[in-house]
Amino acid sequence: MKKLMSMLLAAALIFSLAACSNGDGGSGDGNGDGEGGVKYSQGVTDDKIIIANSAATSGSYAPVGVPFNAGIQAYLDMVNAQGGIDGRTIEFLHIDDEFDPVKGKAALQSFVEDEGVFAIVGHFGTPVVGATIDDLKEYGIPAVYFATGIGQLYAENATTNEEGYNIFPVQPIYTTEGQIMVARGVGTFNATKIGIIYTNDDAGKDMLAGAEAKCQELGIDYQAEQVAAGSADVSAAVTSIKNGGADFIICAAIQATMPTIVKELAAQGNTAPVITTYVNVSSAIPPLVASDIAGKFDVYGNGWVAYDDQEALALYQEWVSKIDESYNMNAYAQTGWIAAHFFCEGLRRIEGQDITWENYMDALENGGYIQNPFGGKVDYANGNRAGTQEMNLSKINPDVEGGWELVDGLQSMDALLAG
């Protein structure tokens, strides 16, 4: 189970209609009235709702995109087999964008302007999301779940589409995760000075932004040092952090740079605990650093999923196996299932109401938190577009399967700081 958790945590990395947006929370133009005078936005009929995404389902990212979309389809198959939501089945359109932002922009334009879909669900991959986020805001179309953690998705107190009101991220955003790492340091490790070593790419800078904001909010002393993403020499940054007296260190770096930083910390005699992003909580990381840190300090990593609800896991496996039994334990397919779940929760909240963009987004905004079937709660109230706001904690332990041992369950920032 812990190996499956690690796979799912790592999986998350891979990743004009001016009239459709009124700029104050937004609603799509109605397609007219249906039975009983119910008003619809585009992509809705009396018996159907059409949604879409583009994702890489060919090429090097196909092993991610194909099962991701299968997870979405499996959830919709379950919903449709039960008669849909409010008597409407859900149709899922897809275009293979090959992880190409140019193709992703063209796909989005086609979905909104030509196909007239109701929502974008499971927008996929950092390059495509980064290239189309402004287009999504301009259209004002509801966009639920993004297979990336880029900071462009983050918003506080959004009231207009320009500010991100129509954007509903689910998986962790690096900006939020930076805040959570500080809350962990203070609430769990009693940190008084936090060192932040971050890479000069978007992931590192976004985590830094969140961590700095939380340190300033809490009045916690901190020191930040930048390293180049992929750099083989991070000694100067590590020396500065170590000499600065940090008693808790955030490693705001992904993939190859993170082990380099950890190894250098060990080489320079660091003893302070280190925490890193959920993206690094994969079975590939512990063998790279476990021997270096043994007896010196622990390395911790965030997580955003949990399998406390075994019935939810069994339900997923029942339906995804109808598409491909090999996806029963597939991390990417599970994230697709989560994406479809969040979209459908919004629809369930407006059963019997007009099926408009405005009503749908208002239901996500004001209907209370949504429970991730494999994780914590996400609350979009008050324009909060921060993605997952509850994370658990694991630490490197080469003696357990997958190399990561779960040491604390899902907790919010408030709960961490209160404890």
Beta strands, then each sheet from edge to edge (+ up, - down):
strand 1: 30-33
strand 2: 39-41
strand 3: 48-55
strand 4: 89-96
strand 5: 119-124
strand 6: 143-147
strand 7: 167-168
strand 8: 193-199
strand 9: 221-227
strand 10: 248-252
strand 11: 274-276
strand 12: 299-303
strand 13: 370-371
strand 14: 377-378
strand 15: 390-396
strand 16: 404-412
sheet 1: 1+ 2-
sheet 2: 4+ 3+ 5+ 6+ 7+
sheet 3: 9+ 8+ 10+ 11+ 12+ 15- 16+
sheet 4: 13+ 14-
end
